[in-house]
Amino acid sequence: MNQSAKTEKKQDSKFKPGQSGNPNGRPQGSRNKATLAMESLMEADAEAITRKCIERAKEGDMAAIRLCMDRLYPPRKDSPVSFELPPMETAADAMQVMGAILMALASGEVTPSEAQAVAGIVETFRRTIETSEMEARIAELEARK
């Protein structure tokens, strides 16, 4: 099939580019039929299946143990970090705060990824302070007019 024949075939389609077959979209809150069917099947036996899984885990079935642990005690994606930081009230204070983060990293109090995450938060806070200061300056200049 040559290129012009493909183009003609596409143009004959009942849907035009950018035109949805369902302009209103899927109704809000509607759920997939397979999910609903699976939930209704599981609803009746969920307690029995859960009990059986726990029994198997108690018997030493590693797959059941893993399933129970994954559901009851999922691995932590993040952990709290605690170390001293100087107060940060102006954008200029960010330099001392970043120095403290670097010292905590160097001393092993925090990991490189934890230091990077905290530094990112400090940078966001610094920008917030700068924006607030800039707004105050602009308001003051406009008030003088």
Protein Blocks (a to p, Z undefined) as FASTA:
>chain_A
ZZklmmmmmmmpmbdghiafblnopaehiacfklmmmmmmmmmmmmmmmmmmmmmmmnop
aklmmmmmmmmmccdfbdcddddddddfbfklmmmmmmmmmmmmmnopacfklmmmmmmm
mmmmmmmmmmmmmmmmmmmmmmmZZ
